């Protein structure tokens, strides 16, 4: 039932939002250049990698050594606008259609984080990742990694159709209010470097 809902919901949204998506794509090309999409490999169900799509929100500016500048220097006002209202997330509807992700589930993070998870945190990959999730409506980027993962695991153990509908409705309200977009002191979000418990295990 979840997969059927995801497919119908994402296809309807893609059709209804297609004019806006085309306009956003043109604006990204005009203001940020090419490529229009940010493409990156992320872990999906059971950690299986897939290519994740978003509208790009940063420039490709580099320093004198050819290294990318920090996020806060590459994130433009237009990029901040896209992030503020989650407009950069629209291309992920294609990921939902393909079956890479669901509309609701733990957010797909970086492949490099996989070895850093505790055994409990790894359970977040027992379901398909999602465009939005329980952690997104309960703090988004304003809460710690530990809190996010606890919320993700709670969702894994308590997922239901009615809970997904509740999360989708609350997500819309959160986007309208522009809550929890950035982590305090960071232009985007601080990288995950492992949980304290994982670090203690490593030194044990």
HELIX and SHEET records of a PDB file:
HELIX    1   1 UNK A    2  UNK A   32  1                                  31    
HELIX    2   2 UNK A   45  UNK A   47  5                                   3    
HELIX    3   3 UNK A   71  UNK A   74  1                                   4    
HELIX    4   4 UNK A   77  UNK A   84  1                                   8    
HELIX    5   5 UNK A   87  UNK A   89  5                                   3    
HELIX    6   6 UNK A   92  UNK A   98  1                                   7    
HELIX    7   7 UNK A  111  UNK A  116  5                                   6    
HELIX    8   8 UNK A  121  UNK A  126  5                                   6    
HELIX    9   9 UNK A  136  UNK A  138  5                                   3    
HELIX   10  10 UNK A  140  UNK A  142  5                                   3    
HELIX   11  11 UNK A  145  UNK A  158  1                                  14    
HELIX   12  12 UNK A  161  UNK A  177  1                                  17    
HELIX   13  13 UNK A  196  UNK A  203  1                                   8    
SHEET    1   A 2 UNK A  37  UNK A  43  0                                        
SHEET    2   A 2 UNK A  49  UNK A  55 -1                                        
SHEET    1   B 2 UNK A 102  UNK A 104  0                                        
SHEET    2   B 2 UNK A 130  UNK A 132  1                                        
END                                                                             
